[in-house]
Amino acid sequence: MENNKYLKLLPQQKKQKWLLLLMLSSTILLLTTIAPFSSSRQLLYKLHGNKYHFQQVPLFVEPKLENSPISPIHEVPRLAYLISGSAGDGVSLKRALKALYHPRNQYAVHLDLEATAEERVELARWVREEKVFAEVGNVRVVVRSNLVTYRGPTMVSNTLHAAAILLKDIDDGESWDWFINLSASDYPLMTQDDILHTLFDIPRDLNFIEHTSDIGWKKYQRAEPVIIDPGLHGQQKSEIFWISEKRRLPTAYNLFTGSAWMMLSRPFVEYCLWGWDNLPRIVLMYYANFLSSPEGYFHTVICNADEFHNTTVNHDLHFISWDSPPKQHPHFLTVEDYESMVESNVPFARKFGRDDPVLDRIDSNLLGRRADGFVPGGWLADEGNASTLLPRFNLKNTNELKPGPGARRLKRLMNSLLLADDFNSTRCKMMPVVSKTK
C-alpha cells in the first residue's frame, strides 16, 4: 500500500493514547512509592462505622467501558453490513447481498414483520443452503424480525438490533471496523475489493455521516411535533400518528440532522449500544417521538459526544437523486442515471426498482458479476463460462485484494473529503439559529 497521507487525521487519537500511558505510568509510580508505608489492604478501604468512606474511585462515578480494539492500520479492514427489507423485497435483498459479499466482512439480513412468514423462512433457508455462506459463516439472518414503521423510531431500534447481533460472538480475528446500513433497494457501484483496498489507508475511527445543525423547516415539522410509533407497543403494523401537544427544542444537547445512510466506526457503534455515559440513551428516548428519527438520532449523538464529534466525515457515501426542493422519496434510479452514478465516485447508490435493467449494467460494467453469482475478486476466481452457482473460492486468500477502476474512483472521493482545506470546519459545525418569520 502507498504511504498513508491520512495519518495527519489521527493526532487526537494519538494524544489520547499518550495521555493514557502517562496516567498508567503515574499510577504505577504512585503505588510503588506508597507501598512501603501501607499494606495492600490499606490501599482501598472504608472506615466502617463512620460517615466518611474513602475509596480510590468514588461510588458515584461510572467507570468508562473499554472499547474493543480497532484493528491495526496495516491489516485489511473488515466491514459489517445490515441489509434490511420489507414485504416483497426478498429477491432484491438476495441480489444485493451477493453483490456486496466478501468473506472478510460480516452481514446481517432482515425482513421486517410486514413481509410474510413464507418470505422470511425462504430467506433463512436460502442463506443456510448457500455453499459459500455455509462455509464462511459470516451471514446472519435476523430471525426475530422487527416491526418497522416507516419514518418511525422502530427504524433506529432495528439498526441498533442488527449492530448488536453483528457484535455478538465475533472472534477477535473477525472483529469489524465499520458498520454500514443499507436497504434492499441499495446497490454497490464498486467491488468489495475496491472498497477494502481504499479503506486500508483510512483511519479506522472515522465516521462517514452526512450531518448539519441547520435543521431549518424540520424544527417546525419534525422537532416540535410529537409522534407516536405504534411499532413500539403493537404487534400489527400501522402508521405513526401525531398528538396535539408540541414540545420545545432540547437544551441539554444540540440537534443535528442528515442522511439516514452512513458508515459508522466500531467504537462509535459500541458507544451507542453500551453508552458509558447516558447520552445515547437519553437521545434515543427523545427521538422515540421524533418524525424520521433515522435522519437525526446518530447525528445528534455523535456531534454531542466529546469523544466522537471530531471523528465525523460529512458524507453518506451514497448517490441519491432528489427533486429540488427534495420530496419525501428520492427518484428511482434508471439507466439514464448510470453515468452520473459512476462519476460520483461513491460506493453505493439508491433507490433502485426491483430488477431494474440498470442493475444488470452495474453488474456487467462495474462489478464483473454474472446473474445470480458473486463478484470476482482476490478470494474468488472468475470461472469464465463455468456455473455461477458453484464458484471456485479460496478462503486462504481473503487478504488478497484485486482492486479495479472502482478503487481509483473511491480514492478520488476520499482525497476530496479528507484532504480538503475545510475538512475540520465541516465536522459537527453549529449553524446560527434563524427564527421563523411571522
C-alpha positions in Angstrom: 0.0 0.0 0.0 1.1 3.6 -0.6 2.4 5.9 2.1 -0.6 6.8 4.2 -1.3 10.5 3.7 -4.3 10.3 6.0 -2.2 9.8 9.2 -2.5 13.5 9.9 -6.1 12.9 10.8 -5.0 10.8 13.8 -3.4 13.4 16.2 -6.3 13.4 18.7 -6.3 9.6 18.9 -2.5 9.5 19.4 -2.8 12.2 22.1 -5.4 10.1 24.0 -3.1 7.0 23.8 -0.1 9.1 25.0 -2.1 10.5 27.9 -3.4 7.0 28.8 0.2 5.7 29.0 1.2 8.7 31.1 -1.6 8.2 33.6 -0.8 4.5 33.8 2.8 5.2 34.5 2.0 7.8 37.1 -0.4 5.4 38.8 2.3 2.6 39.0 4.8 5.1 40.3 2.4 6.2 43.0 1.6 2.7 44.1 5.3 1.7 44.3 6.0 4.9 46.3 3.4 4.4 49.0 3.7 0.6 49.2 6.4 0.6 51.9 4.1 2.7 54.1 0.8 0.9 53.6 -0.3 -2.7 53.4 -2.2 -3.8 50.4 -5.3 -3.8 52.4 -4.9 -0.1 53.2 -4.8 1.0 49.6 -8.6 0.5 49.1 -10.6 0.8 52.3 -13.6 2.1 54.0 -13.9 3.4 57.6 -17.0 1.4 58.7 -19.0 3.0 61.4 -18.0 6.4 60.3 -19.9 8.7 57.9 -16.8 9.1 55.8 -15.9 6.4 53.3 -12.6 6.6 51.5 -12.1 4.9 48.2 -9.8 5.4 45.2 -12.9 5.6 42.9 -15.9 7.5 44.2 -19.1 5.4 44.2 -21.0 7.9 42.1 -18.5 7.8 39.2 -19.4 5.3 36.5 -16.1 4.0 35.1 -15.9 4.1 31.3 -16.2 0.8 29.5 -13.2 -0.1 27.4 -13.7 -0.1 23.6 -12.9 -3.2 21.6 -9.6 -2.6 19.9 -9.6 -1.1 16.5 -7.8 -3.4 14.0 -4.3 -2.3 13.2 -3.9 0.0 10.2 -1.7 -2.5 8.4 -4.4 -5.1 8.2 -7.1 -5.2 5.6 -10.2 -3.8 7.2 -13.5 -5.7 7.7 -17.0 -4.3 7.2 -20.3 -5.1 8.9 -23.4 -4.7 6.7 -27.0 -4.5 7.6 -29.3 -5.1 4.6 -32.9 -4.7 5.5 -36.1 -5.1 3.6 -39.9 -5.4 3.8 -42.7 -7.3 2.0 -41.7 -8.3 -1.5 -38.0 -7.4 -1.0 -36.6 -11.0 -0.7 -35.3 -11.2 -4.2 -33.7 -7.8 -4.2 -32.2 -8.4 -0.8 -30.6 -11.7 -2.0 -29.2 -9.9 -5.1 -27.8 -7.1 -3.0 -26.2 -9.5 -0.6 -24.3 -11.4 -3.3 -23.2 -8.1 -4.9 -21.8 -6.9 -1.5 -20.4 -10.2 -0.3 -16.8 -10.8 0.8 -15.6 -13.4 3.3 -13.7 -10.8 5.4 -17.0 -9.0 6.1 -19.9 -9.7 8.4 -23.6 -9.5 7.3 -27.0 -9.2 9.0 -30.0 -9.5 6.8 -33.5 -8.6 8.0 -37.0 -8.8 6.5 -39.4 -6.9 8.8 -42.8 -8.3 10.0 -44.6 -6.8 7.1 -43.0 -9.5 5.0 -44.9 -12.8 5.1 -43.7 -15.7 7.2 -43.0 -17.6 4.0 -40.7 -14.8 2.7 -38.7 -14.8 6.0 -38.4 -18.6 6.1 -37.3 -18.6 2.5 -34.6 -16.1 3.2 -33.3 -18.1 6.1 -33.4 -21.3 4.0 -31.5 -19.6 1.1 -28.7 -18.3 3.4 -28.4 -21.7 5.1 -28.1 -23.6 1.9 -25.8 -21.2 0.0 -22.5 -23.1 -0.1 -20.2 -20.1 0.4 -22.3 -18.6 3.3 -22.3 -22.0 5.0 -18.6 -22.5 4.8 -17.6 -19.0 5.9 -20.4 -18.5 8.4 -20.5 -14.7 8.2 -24.1 -14.1 7.2 -26.7 -13.9 9.9 -30.4 -13.8 9.4 -32.3 -11.7 12.0 -34.7 -14.5 12.9 -36.8 -12.5 15.4 -38.0 -9.9 12.9 -38.9 -6.4 14.0 -42.0 -4.4 13.3 -40.6 -1.4 11.4 -42.7 1.7 10.9 -41.6 4.0 8.0 -40.2 7.3 9.4 -40.6 6.0 13.0 -38.1 5.2 15.7 -38.5 1.5 15.1 -36.2 2.0 12.2 -33.5 3.2 14.6 -34.1 0.3 17.0 -33.9 -2.1 14.1 -30.5 -0.7 13.2 -29.2 -0.9 16.8 -30.6 -4.5 17.0 -28.6 -5.6 13.9 -25.5 -3.8 15.2 -25.7 -5.7 18.4 -26.1 -9.0 16.5 -23.0 -8.2 14.5 -21.0 -7.5 17.7 -22.1 -10.7 19.4 -20.0 -13.9 19.3 -17.4 -12.4 16.9 -13.8 -13.6 17.5 -11.1 -11.0 17.8 -9.7 -12.1 14.5 -13.1 -11.4 12.8 -13.8 -8.1 14.5 -15.1 -5.5 12.1 -14.1 -1.9 11.7 -17.1 -0.1 10.2 -20.9 -0.7 10.2 -22.8 0.2 7.0 -26.6 0.2 6.9 -28.3 -0.5 3.6 -31.7 -1.4 2.3 -32.8 -4.0 -0.3 -33.2 -1.1 -2.7 -29.5 -0.1 -2.4 -26.7 -1.5 -4.6 -22.9 -1.2 -4.8 -21.2 0.7 -7.6 -17.8 -0.9 -7.0 -16.5 -4.2 -5.7 -15.7 -5.1 -2.1 -12.0 -5.5 -3.2 -12.2 -1.8 -4.4 -13.7 -0.7 -1.1 -11.5 -2.7 1.2 -8.4 -1.7 -0.7 -9.2 2.0 -0.4 -10.3 1.8 3.3 -6.9 0.2 4.1 -5.3 3.6 4.4 -8.2 5.3 6.1 -8.1 5.9 10.0 -10.4 3.3 11.5 -12.1 5.8 13.9 -13.6 8.0 11.2 -17.4 8.1 10.9 -18.9 8.8 7.5 -22.2 10.5 8.3 -23.8 13.4 6.5 -25.0 15.9 9.1 -25.9 19.6 9.8 -27.2 21.5 12.8 -29.2 23.7 10.4 -32.5 21.8 10.8 -34.5 24.6 9.1 -38.1 23.6 8.4 -37.5 20.3 10.3 -37.7 22.4 13.5 -41.4 23.0 12.9 -42.4 19.8 11.1 -40.4 17.2 13.0 -38.7 18.5 16.2 -41.6 20.3 17.7 -44.5 17.9 16.8 -44.8 14.8 18.9 -45.4 11.5 17.1 -46.3 8.0 18.4 -44.9 4.9 16.6 -47.3 2.0 17.2 -44.5 -0.4 16.3 -43.1 0.3 19.8 -46.0 -1.3 21.5 -48.2 -3.2 19.0 -48.0 -6.4 17.1 -49.7 -5.2 13.9 -48.2 -2.6 11.6 -49.9 0.8 11.5 -48.9 4.3 10.6 -47.4 6.8 13.0 -49.8 9.4 14.5 -49.4 12.8 16.0 -50.6 14.1 19.3 -51.9 17.7 19.8 -49.2 18.8 22.2 -45.9 20.3 20.9 -42.5 20.5 22.6 -39.6 22.9 22.6 -36.2 22.1 21.2 -33.9 20.3 23.7 -31.4 22.5 25.7 -29.3 19.6 27.1 -27.8 18.9 23.6 -28.0 20.3 20.1 -30.0 18.7 17.4 -28.3 17.5 14.1 -29.9 16.0 11.1 -28.8 14.4 7.8 -28.9 11.3 5.7 -30.2 8.0 7.2 -27.4 6.1 5.4 -24.0 6.0 7.0 -20.7 4.2 7.7 -20.0 4.2 11.4 -16.8 3.2 13.2 -16.9 0.2 15.5 -16.1 2.3 18.6 -19.0 4.7 18.0 -21.4 1.8 17.4 -20.3 0.3 20.7 -20.8 3.7 22.4 -24.4 3.9 21.0 -25.1 0.4 22.3 -23.3 0.4 25.7 -23.2 4.1 26.4 -20.6 4.6 29.1 -22.3 7.9 29.7 -26.0 8.4 29.4 -26.2 10.5 26.2 -27.0 7.7 23.7 -30.0 6.5 25.9 -31.3 10.0 26.6 -31.2 11.0 22.9 -32.8 7.6 21.9 -35.7 8.3 24.2 -36.1 11.8 22.8 -36.1 10.5 19.2 -38.8 8.0 20.1 -41.3 10.8 19.4 -39.5 12.4 16.5 -40.6 12.1 12.9 -38.0 10.5 10.7 -35.7 9.8 13.6 -33.2 7.8 11.5 -32.2 11.1 10.0 -31.3 12.6 13.4 -30.5 10.1 16.1 -26.9 9.0 15.2 -26.1 12.5 14.0 -27.2 14.1 17.3 -25.4 11.5 19.4 -22.1 11.8 17.6 -22.0 15.6 17.4 -22.8 15.9 21.1 -20.3 13.3 22.3 -16.9 14.8 23.1 -15.1 11.6 22.3 -16.5 11.3 18.8 -17.5 14.7 17.4 -14.1 15.2 15.8 -14.3 11.8 14.0 -17.0 12.8 11.6 -16.7 13.0 7.8 -19.7 14.9 6.3 -20.7 12.4 3.6 -23.0 9.4 3.4 -21.1 7.6 0.6 -24.3 7.3 -1.4 -25.6 8.5 -4.8 -29.2 9.6 -4.3 -31.2 11.6 -6.9 -33.6 14.1 -5.3 -36.1 16.5 -6.6 -35.4 20.2 -6.0 -36.6 21.0 -3.4 -36.4 17.4 -2.1 -39.6 15.4 -1.7 -40.2 12.6 0.8 -38.8 10.0 -1.5 -35.8 10.1 -4.0 -36.1 9.2 -7.6 -35.9 5.5 -8.7 -32.6 5.3 -10.5 -32.5 4.0 -14.1 -30.1 3.6 -17.0 -30.3 7.3 -17.6 -28.6 7.9 -14.2 -25.8 5.4 -14.9 -23.1 7.9 -15.9 -23.9 10.3 -13.0 -23.6 7.4 -10.6 -20.2 6.4 -11.9 -18.9 10.0 -11.9 -20.0 10.5 -8.3 -17.2 8.2 -7.2 -19.3 6.9 -4.3 -19.5 3.2 -3.4 -23.3 2.9 -3.0 -26.5 4.2 -4.7 -30.2 4.1 -4.1 -33.1 3.9 -4.8 -33.4 1.1 -7.3 -36.6 -0.6 -8.6 -36.7 -4.4 -8.3 -34.6 -6.0 -11.1 -34.3 -2.7 -13.0 -32.2 -3.0 -16.1 -29.6 -0.6 -14.7 -28.7 -3.2 -12.1 -27.7 -5.6 -14.9 -25.5 -2.8 -16.4 -23.8 -2.2 -13.0 -23.2 -6.0 -12.6 -21.7 -6.2 -16.1 -19.6 -3.0 -16.3 -18.7 -2.2 -12.7 -18.8 -5.4 -10.7 -18.0 -8.1 -13.2 -20.8 -10.2 -11.7 -22.9 -12.7 -13.6 -26.5 -13.4 -13.0 -27.0 -15.0 -9.5 -23.3 -15.0 -9.0 -20.8 -13.5 -6.6 -18.4 -10.6 -7.5 -15.0 -11.9 -8.6 -12.0 -10.8 -6.5 -8.9 -12.0 -4.8 -10.8 -14.6 -2.9 -12.9 -15.8 -5.9 -11.7 -16.9 -9.3 -13.6 -15.8 -12.4 -14.6 -19.2 -13.9 -15.4 -17.9 -17.4 -18.4 -19.9 -18.6 -18.5 -22.2 -15.6 -21.6 -22.4 -13.4 -22.0 -19.2 -11.3 -23.7 -21.4 -8.7 -20.5 -23.3 -7.9 -17.8 -20.6 -7.7 -14.1 -21.6 -7.1 -13.2 -19.8 -4.0 -10.2 -20.0 -1.6 -10.7 -18.7 1.9 -7.0 -18.6 2.4 -6.9 -15.6 0.0 -9.3 -13.3 1.8 -6.5 -10.8 2.4 -5.6 -10.8 -1.3 -7.4 -8.0 -3.0 -7.7 -7.3 -6.7 -8.8 -3.7 -6.9 -10.0 -2.2 -10.2 -11.3 1.1 -11.5 -13.7 1.4 -8.6 -10.8 1.7 -6.2 -9.4 4.7 -8.1 -12.8 6.4 -8.1 -13.2 5.8 -4.4 -9.7 7.1 -3.7 -10.6 10.3 -5.5 -13.6 10.7 -3.3 -11.6 10.1 -0.1 -9.0 12.6 -1.2 -11.6 15.2 -1.9 -13.2 14.7 1.6 -10.2 14.0 3.9 -7.6 16.3 2.3 -9.9 19.3 1.8 -8.8 22.6 3.3 -12.2 22.9 5.1 -12.3 19.3 6.4 -12.1 20.2 10.1 -14.6 23.1 9.8 -17.3 20.7 8.4 -17.3 18.5 11.5 -20.4 18.9 13.6 -20.4 22.6 12.9 -23.0 24.6 14.8 -25.1 26.8 12.5 -26.8 30.0 13.8 -30.4 29.5 14.6 -32.7 31.6 12.5 -36.1 32.5 13.9 -39.2 31.7 11.9 -40.7 34.9 10.4 -44.3 35.6 11.4 
